Every structure is written in C-alpha cells, then in structure tokens.
Amino acid sequence: MDNKYIEKYKGKKLVVIGAGESGVGAAVLGMALGMDVWLTDSGEIPAKYREMILERGIPYEEKGHTESRILDADICVKSPGVPPTVPLVRKITEKGIPVLSEIEFAGRFTNARMVCITGSNGKTTTTLLTYHILSDAGLDVGLAGNVGKSLALQVAEDPHEIYVIELSSFQLENMYDFKADIAVIMNITPDHLDRYDHKMENYVAAKFRILQNQTKEDYFIYWQDDPIIREQLRSVQSEALRLPFSDHPEEGAAAYAEDGIVHFKVPREVWDIPRDRLSLPGLHNLYNSMAAGLSASVLNIRKEKIRSALEDFEAVEHRLQYIATVDGVRYVNDSKATNVNSTWYALESMTTPVVLILGGKDKGNDYSEILPLVKEKVKAIVAMGVDNSKILDFFKDSIEVIKDTHSIREAVETCRSLAAEGDTVLLSPCCASFDLFKSYEDRGHQFAAVVRDLDKSDNTL
C-alpha cells in the first residue's frame, strides 16, 4: 500500500454510509489505514457484518444516522444502493465532503491490475467466467464488486495481483481516479431509469465512466452490434485499444462466430473454439464467453487454458438455472432477469413451448422488445406480483392465456396446470423483486423450493 494516498488519509475522518459488503469492507480498510472511522446504517446490520465490525473494533451505529457526526467527515464512502439525491447525501456534497464509491476508495491503495465488467445484462456471468479462467490458469486473482468479497476488504486483508470486478452503474457514479486496465461493456439497455431522472442518456453516461482514465496500454472490450454503445462511442474519447465482439464476422471484430466456430484475434494471439464446446448455451452466453475469452487473451493466458475453462464453467445461479422436471415439464429459474432485455435473451434460448412467469416491481419497462418472442415461443403468461395490471394490459391482445397471481406458490401451481409434457416453465420476470421478495436471489430460491415440492409430491403419487 505504498502510494501517495496513505499519508494523506492517515488520521482523517472517514464516514461510511451502509453496513453491507462494500460498506464494512471500506470501514475495515479505513481502520487499516489509521483513519478515524464511523460506520452508519439506517437499518439493522445483518449478523454476518455485525460480527466483522465487532471483531475489528469499528465504531458504528445502526437504525439511524447521527447527522452532525456524518457532516464532520473529511471523506465519505457511500453504499451504491444509496441514491445521490437523498437529503443526507445532498448535505454531504453541499458541504464539499468528497463522496466516493467503495471501489474508488479501495483502488487508491492497490497497484493491482483491474478487469472491470459492466452492462445491463450478462455482467455477473461474464465476471464469474473471467475469474474462473484466470484462477484456473494459476493467476493471483480476486473477485470483487457485485460478486465475491468487497474490494476494500481484500486490499486491506487479502491482497491480489489482479481483480475481476463486476460494476453496476450505481458504483460507477462515484468513481473518479480509478482506472480499469481492461474495461468491458456487455450491452446497454434501459434499466434503473428511476435512478437517472428517467433519462436514458444519464444511465448510458454512468456506464461509460468505466472508460475514464484508460491509456493506450489498456483495453476496451464491448459488443460491437449494440446500437447504444456504437452511438455513444461517436462522442467518447479513449486511448484504450478497442476489442469488439460479435456473433458474426464483422470488420474489426476481435472475437466472432462463424460456421460453428468462435474466433479470437488479439495482439500476439489468434485462436478458436467450437461453439458447441462452450459450457454455457444460448446467444447471450456466446457474448459472455467471447468477452471473458478476450479478457483472458490480453492477459497472455495460454489458449489451451482458456479453452478448457470455457468448456467446464458451471452456470450462474438464478440465470437460466435448471431446477427440475415435473410431469415432463422443465422448470427454469431466471430470476436474475430483472429487465426486459435480459428476458429477451432467456426467451431467445428456449427451444420448447414456454409458460412464462413475468412481474414484480416495474422500473418503467417497455415490454414491446420481447413481444415478437412471446408470440413465437410463449403459450401462456403467468403474471406474478402485487400489481400486475401493466403486464395484463400489455399482453392481453397478444396471447390467448394470461393469468393473474400474487405469490410464488400460486404462480407455480398455475404454471403446472397450464404446461404440458415437453414444455418449459420459465421464471424470467423482467422486473425487480422488491414487491414480494427481499431480492432476486430470494425470489429464485423460493421458486426452486416450490418446484422441488411439486417434484416430491409427483414422486409420491
């Protein structure tokens, strides 16, 4: 940790807002740097993080904020889930107190190489796949951001030479000096627009912050055919070497598919892999595999190692996760599909008739994107949420069977009554989970539990 920030930060007052993974990690790093740390959370701190706090003697409060102490800070690290518009954060910024993301804060105290991945869809799978390739190749690599452990915690207590980091637009908002050695944008489609004044350009600008500070020694990997990325690149200046990928041969593509073969072409390395050897099926996973393969290639990992890792990677939980087959019907958990584009990719990969579970907390969704695939592949829609009126109204003239349900058990039992042998029941909601569930993980786990109950009852008949 020998750099310009250490002496500058020693003894400074650090306030960390939010005692989750990123917040507690930032507090641990602050303590390690000799800062005067105060960790504050408006809710009750989960037991896992409370234990970490008590073990390290971190001063904290919960179930409320002491505003005077917060506004006395020299530096503030804010949980990405806290919007910049809340009154407390506005007061902090009005006082001129720097507000950083945990990634920005941690990045100031490590010289590790950073592989950073963002996008509206596919970023978790791509992050985990990239980490899998690098760790299988024997590199000293950490997993951070929206998955893995807090980057700040790792920098403080378990440092690595390389980090693979999944970054949301929320995290990118408060990143300034941080630099990605390899920046990846998988795609950009409307999402979280309620956070960005319902202006798509604000959301796009947040995503493109991943390119800031890159030099000609760095790499930018992206989907070549994404119209929003292509348009934004017209006005973005970056010295990084561009390595786009596509599902077909295209001028300038560093990775592309042709005649069942996936080709990779990066400086000093050209290689390929049969598409049917990739462990993850579907068009969306082709993109994920190409992005991860390109990242590994520019890190000079041997092509044999990359091929092997692409072939044996296991799918991410809650992303097209097979749960069980009951009465000849496959049940698939795609709870991580919290926006319309993600559900588009799920439907695109379906090869059997689908009974589709949609619904949850709508974030300003436009369902017209999936309408052609719904008409082609979906035999029935089961809406599941507190208020399903928007879904019911949108699809009522496009599909013969559409049902209104208000719990996971009711939704699954309705699907069972509608599905026939050879069909797929697909939970791919298009929406956030917070109307009925704690998180998309909770929604996926409850779906899996109800399906397994069906399976047990089926086996006892």
C-alpha positions in Angstrom: 0.0 0.0 0.0 2.9 2.4 -0.6 1.4 5.2 -2.5 0.5 8.9 -2.4 -2.8 8.5 -0.5 -1.5 6.7 2.7 0.0 9.7 4.5 -2.8 12.0 3.1 -5.5 9.8 4.6 -4.0 8.8 7.9 -6.0 10.3 10.8 -8.7 11.7 8.5 -12.3 11.3 9.5 -13.9 8.6 7.3 -17.7 8.1 7.3 -19.1 5.0 5.7 -22.8 5.0 4.9 -24.3 1.5 4.7 -23.0 -1.6 6.6 -23.3 -4.2 3.8 -20.5 -5.9 2.0 -19.0 -2.8 0.4 -19.5 -0.6 3.4 -18.0 -2.9 6.0 -15.1 -3.6 3.6 -14.5 0.2 3.3 -14.5 0.6 7.1 -12.0 -2.3 7.5 -9.7 -0.6 5.0 -10.1 2.8 6.7 -9.1 1.3 10.1 -6.1 -0.4 8.5 -5.0 3.0 7.1 -5.2 4.6 10.5 -8.3 6.7 9.7 -10.9 7.9 12.2 -13.8 5.6 11.0 -17.5 5.9 11.6 -19.8 3.3 10.1 -23.5 4.2 9.9 -26.6 2.4 8.7 -30.3 3.4 8.7 -31.4 -0.2 9.2 -30.4 -3.1 11.3 -27.0 -4.5 10.5 -27.0 -8.2 9.4 -25.4 -10.6 11.8 -22.6 -11.5 9.4 -21.4 -7.9 9.1 -22.0 -7.1 12.8 -19.6 -9.9 13.7 -16.9 -8.4 11.3 -17.4 -4.9 12.8 -17.1 -6.1 16.4 -14.1 -8.3 15.7 -12.2 -5.3 14.3 -13.4 -2.7 16.8 -15.0 -0.5 14.2 -17.1 2.4 15.7 -20.6 2.1 14.3 -24.3 2.9 14.6 -27.5 1.4 13.2 -31.2 2.1 12.8 -30.5 5.8 12.2 -27.8 8.3 11.3 -26.2 10.9 13.5 -26.1 13.7 11.1 -23.7 16.0 12.9 -21.1 13.3 13.0 -21.6 12.5 9.4 -21.3 16.1 8.3 -18.0 16.4 10.2 -16.3 13.9 7.9 -13.3 14.5 5.7 -14.2 11.7 3.3 -17.5 9.7 2.8 -17.8 6.3 1.3 -21.4 5.6 0.2 -23.1 2.3 -0.4 -24.0 2.1 -4.1 -27.6 1.5 -3.1 -28.0 4.9 -1.6 -29.1 7.4 -4.3 -27.2 10.7 -4.6 -30.5 12.5 -4.3 -31.4 11.6 -0.7 -31.3 14.6 1.6 -28.4 13.4 3.7 -26.1 12.8 0.7 -27.1 16.2 -0.7 -26.0 17.8 2.6 -22.7 15.9 2.5 -21.9 17.1 -1.1 -23.1 20.7 -0.3 -20.5 20.8 2.5 -17.8 19.8 0.0 -17.1 16.4 1.5 -15.8 14.0 -1.2 -18.2 11.1 -1.7 -16.5 8.0 -3.1 -17.6 4.5 -4.0 -16.0 1.7 -2.2 -14.3 0.6 -5.4 -12.8 4.1 -5.9 -11.6 4.2 -2.3 -10.0 0.7 -2.4 -8.5 1.4 -5.8 -6.4 4.2 -4.3 -4.5 1.7 -2.2 -3.5 -1.0 -4.6 -1.4 -1.3 -7.8 -3.2 -4.5 -8.9 -4.4 -4.9 -12.5 -8.2 -4.4 -12.8 -10.5 -6.3 -15.1 -13.8 -4.4 -14.8 -17.1 -5.5 -16.3 -20.4 -3.7 -16.6 -23.5 -3.8 -18.8 -27.3 -4.1 -18.3 -27.2 -7.9 -18.7 -24.6 -10.6 -18.6 -22.1 -8.9 -16.4 -22.3 -11.4 -13.5 -21.9 -14.4 -15.7 -19.0 -12.7 -17.6 -17.4 -11.7 -14.3 -17.5 -15.2 -12.8 -16.4 -16.8 -16.1 -13.4 -14.4 -16.4 -12.5 -15.1 -12.8 -12.8 -18.8 -13.4 -10.4 -18.7 -16.4 -7.9 -16.6 -14.6 -7.9 -18.6 -11.4 -7.8 -21.9 -13.3 -4.7 -20.5 -15.1 -3.0 -20.1 -11.7 -3.1 -16.3 -11.5 -3.3 -14.5 -8.2 -6.8 -13.1 -8.7 -9.6 -11.7 -6.5 -13.3 -11.4 -7.3 -15.0 -8.2 -6.3 -17.8 -5.7 -6.9 -21.3 -7.0 -7.1 -20.0 -10.6 -6.6 -17.3 -12.0 -4.4 -15.9 -10.1 -1.4 -15.5 -6.4 -1.1 -12.6 -5.0 -3.0 -11.7 -2.8 0.0 -11.7 -5.8 2.4 -9.4 -7.7 0.0 -7.0 -4.8 -0.4 -6.8 -4.5 3.4 -6.5 -8.1 4.4 -6.1 -10.4 1.4 -4.5 -8.5 -1.5 -4.2 -9.9 -5.0 -2.2 -9.1 -8.2 -5.4 -8.9 -10.3 -9.0 -8.3 -9.5 -12.0 -9.1 -11.7 -14.8 -6.7 -10.7 -18.4 -6.5 -11.6 -19.5 -2.9 -11.7 -23.0 -1.5 -11.7 -23.9 2.0 -12.9 -24.5 2.9 -9.2 -20.9 2.0 -8.3 -19.5 3.9 -11.3 -21.3 7.1 -10.3 -18.7 7.9 -7.6 -15.5 6.7 -9.3 -13.0 9.4 -10.3 -9.3 8.4 -10.3 -9.9 4.6 -10.6 -8.6 3.0 -13.8 -9.7 -0.2 -15.4 -6.8 -2.0 -17.2 -9.4 -4.0 -19.1 -12.9 -2.4 -19.3 -15.8 -4.5 -20.6 -19.3 -3.2 -21.5 -21.5 -6.2 -22.4 -24.5 -4.2 -23.6 -26.7 -1.2 -22.6 -30.5 -1.4 -22.5 -33.0 0.6 -20.4 -32.7 -0.2 -16.7 -32.7 1.7 -13.4 -34.1 4.7 -15.2 -35.9 5.8 -12.0 -32.4 6.5 -10.6 -31.5 8.6 -13.6 -34.4 11.0 -13.9 -35.9 8.6 -16.5 -33.3 9.8 -19.0 -31.5 7.1 -20.9 -28.5 9.4 -21.6 -27.8 9.7 -17.9 -27.8 5.9 -17.5 -25.5 5.5 -20.5 -23.1 8.2 -19.2 -22.9 6.3 -15.9 -22.0 3.1 -17.7 -19.3 4.7 -19.8 -17.5 6.0 -16.7 -15.8 2.6 -16.8 -13.6 4.0 -19.6 -12.3 7.1 -17.7 -8.6 7.3 -17.1 -7.7 4.5 -19.6 -4.5 4.9 -21.5 -3.1 3.4 -24.7 -1.8 0.5 -22.6 -5.3 -0.5 -21.7 -8.2 -2.5 -23.4 -11.8 -1.8 -24.1 -14.0 -4.9 -24.9 -17.6 -4.4 -26.0 -20.4 -5.8 -28.0 -19.9 -4.4 -31.5 -23.6 -4.5 -32.5 -25.1 -2.7 -29.5 -26.7 0.4 -31.0 -26.4 2.4 -27.8 -22.7 1.6 -27.4 -22.0 2.4 -31.0 -23.7 5.7 -30.8 -22.0 6.7 -27.5 -18.6 5.8 -28.9 -19.0 8.6 -31.5 -18.6 11.2 -28.7 -16.3 9.3 -26.3 -12.5 9.8 -26.4 -10.5 6.9 -25.2 -6.9 5.8 -25.9 -7.6 2.2 -25.0 -7.3 -0.5 -27.7 -10.8 -1.4 -28.7 -11.6 -5.2 -28.9 -15.2 -5.6 -30.0 -17.0 -8.9 -30.3 -19.9 -10.0 -32.5 -22.0 -13.1 -33.2 -21.0 -13.0 -36.9 -17.9 -12.0 -38.9 -17.6 -8.2 -38.9 -14.8 -5.8 -39.8 -12.7 -5.0 -36.8 -14.2 -7.7 -34.6 -11.7 -9.2 -32.1 -14.0 -12.2 -31.4 -16.8 -13.5 -33.6 -18.6 -16.7 -34.5 -18.8 -18.3 -38.0 -19.9 -21.8 -39.1 -20.0 -23.1 -35.5 -16.5 -21.8 -34.6 -15.8 -18.9 -32.2 -12.7 -17.0 -33.3 -10.4 -14.8 -31.2 -7.9 -12.3 -32.6 -6.0 -10.1 -30.2 -2.4 -8.7 -30.4 0.1 -11.6 -30.4 -2.6 -14.3 -30.3 -5.1 -15.9 -32.7 -7.2 -18.9 -31.6 -10.6 -20.5 -31.8 -13.0 -22.9 -30.1 -16.0 -24.8 -31.4 -19.2 -23.1 -30.3 -20.7 -26.4 -29.1 -17.8 -26.9 -26.7 -18.8 -23.8 -24.7 -20.3 -24.9 -21.4 -22.9 -22.1 -21.5 -25.6 -22.4 -24.2 -27.6 -19.5 -25.9 -26.7 -16.4 -27.7 -26.3 -14.3 -24.5 -23.7 -16.8 -23.2 -21.9 -16.7 -26.5 -21.3 -13.0 -25.9 -20.3 -13.7 -22.3 -17.8 -16.3 -23.4 -16.3 -14.0 -26.0 -15.9 -11.1 -23.6 -14.3 -13.4 -21.0 -12.1 -15.1 -23.6 -10.8 -11.7 -24.9 -10.0 -10.5 -21.4 -8.0 -13.7 -20.7 -6.3 -13.5 -24.1 -4.9 -10.0 -23.5 -3.6 -11.1 -20.1 -1.5 -13.6 -22.0 -3.1 -16.7 -20.7 -2.4 -19.7 -22.9 -5.2 -20.5 -25.3 -5.4 -24.2 -24.1 -6.1 -22.9 -20.6 -8.8 -20.5 -21.8 -10.5 -23.3 -23.9 -10.5 -25.7 -21.0 -12.1 -23.1 -18.6 -14.7 -22.1 -21.2 -15.7 -25.8 -21.5 -16.1 -26.6 -17.8 -17.6 -23.5 -16.3 -20.9 -24.0 -14.4 -23.8 -21.7 -14.9 -24.6 -18.9 -12.5 -27.4 -19.5 -10.0 -30.7 -17.7 -10.9 -29.6 -17.3 -14.6 -31.3 -19.9 -16.8 -30.7 -22.4 -13.9 -32.4 -25.7 -14.5 -34.3 -26.7 -11.3 -36.3 -29.9 -12.1 -38.5 -31.8 -14.5 -42.0 -32.4 -13.2 -44.7 -34.3 -15.2 -42.3 -34.0 -18.2 -42.2 -30.2 -17.8 -38.8 -28.4 -17.3 -38.7 -25.7 -14.7 -36.0 -23.0 -15.2 -35.1 -20.2 -12.8 -34.1 -17.0 -14.5 -34.9 -14.8 -11.5 -31.8 -12.6 -12.3 -33.7 -11.3 -15.3 -34.8 -8.0 -13.7 -35.2 -6.1 -17.0 -36.8 -6.7 -20.4 -33.6 -7.2 -22.4 -32.5 -10.0 -20.0 -35.8 -11.8 -20.5 -35.3 -11.4 -24.3 -32.1 -13.4 -24.1 -33.8 -16.1 -22.0 -36.6 -16.4 -24.5 -34.2 -16.4 -27.4 -32.5 -19.5 -25.9 -35.8 -21.5 -25.5 -36.4 -24.4 -27.9 -39.7 -25.7 -26.4 -43.1 -24.1 -25.8 -42.9 -21.7 -22.8 -45.1 -20.9 -19.8 -43.6 -17.6 -18.8 -43.7 -16.1 -15.3 -43.5 -12.3 -15.5 -43.9 -9.5 -12.9 -42.6 -7.7 -9.9 -41.5 -4.1 -9.3 -41.7 -2.4 -12.7 -38.9 0.1 -13.4 -40.6 1.8 -16.3 -40.4 -1.3 -18.6 -41.3 -1.3 -22.3 -42.4 -4.9 -23.0 -42.5 -4.4 -26.8 -38.9 -5.7 -27.0 -40.0 -9.2 -26.1 -43.3 -9.2 -27.9 -42.1 -11.0 -31.1 -40.5 -13.8 -29.0 -43.6 -14.0 -26.8 -45.8 -14.5 -29.8 -43.4 -17.1 -31.3 -42.5 -19.1 -28.2 -44.9 -18.5 -25.3 -48.1 -20.4 -24.9 -49.2 -18.7 -21.6 -48.1 -15.9 -19.3 -48.5 -16.1 -15.6 -48.2 -12.6 -14.1 -46.8 -12.7 -10.5 -46.8 -9.5 -8.4 -48.6 -7.2 -6.1 -49.9 -5.2 -9.1 -49.9 -7.0 -12.5 -52.2 -4.5 -14.3 -49.4 -3.2 -16.7 -48.4 -6.7 -17.8 -52.0 -7.9 -18.1 -53.0 -4.8 -20.2 -49.9 -5.0 -22.5 -50.1 -8.7 -23.4 -53.9 -9.3 -23.3 -54.3 -9.0 -27.1 -51.1 -10.9 -28.0 -51.5 -14.2 -26.1 -54.6 -16.4 -25.5 -53.8 -17.4 -22.0 -52.7 -14.9 -19.3 -53.2 -15.4 -15.6 -53.1 -13.0 -12.6 -51.3 -14.4 -9.5 -49.9 -12.8 -6.3 -47.5 -15.3 -4.8 -44.7 -17.7 -5.9 -46.7 -20.8 -4.9 -49.9 -19.6 -6.7 -47.8 -18.7 -9.8 -46.0 -22.1 -9.9 -49.2 -24.1 -9.4 -50.9 -22.1 -12.1 -48.0 -22.9 -14.5 -48.3 -26.6 -13.6 -52.0 -26.5 -14.7 -51.1 -24.8 -18.0 -48.0 -26.7 -19.0 -47.9 -29.9 -21.0 -45.2 -32.6 -21.3 -42.3 -31.2 -23.3 -43.0 -27.5 -22.2 -40.7 -25.3 -20.2 -41.9 -23.2 -17.2 -39.6 -20.2 -17.2 -39.3 -17.7 -14.4 -37.9 -14.7 -16.2 -39.7 -11.8 -14.6 -38.5 -8.6 -16.5 -38.9 -6.8 -13.1 -37.2 -6.2 -9.8 -38.2 -8.4 -7.0 -39.0 -6.0 -4.1 -42.8 -6.1 -4.2 -43.0 -9.7 -3.0 -39.4 -10.7 -2.2 -36.2 -9.5 -0.5 -34.1 -9.8 -3.6 -33.9 -11.6 -6.9 -32.0 -14.4 -5.1 -34.8 -14.8 -2.6 -37.3 -14.9 -5.5 -35.2 -17.6 -7.2 -34.7 -19.7 -4.1 -38.5 -19.6 -3.3 -39.3 -20.6 -6.9 -36.8 -23.5 -6.7 -38.3 -24.6 -3.3 -41.9 -24.6 -4.6 -40.8 -26.5 -7.7 -39.0 -29.1 -5.7 -42.1 -29.5 -3.5 -44.0 -30.3 -6.7 -41.4 -32.8 -7.7 -41.6 -34.5 -4.3 -45.4 -34.7 -4.4 -45.2 -36.0 -8.0 -42.8 -38.8 -6.9 -45.2 -39.9 -4.1 -48.2 -40.4 -6.3 
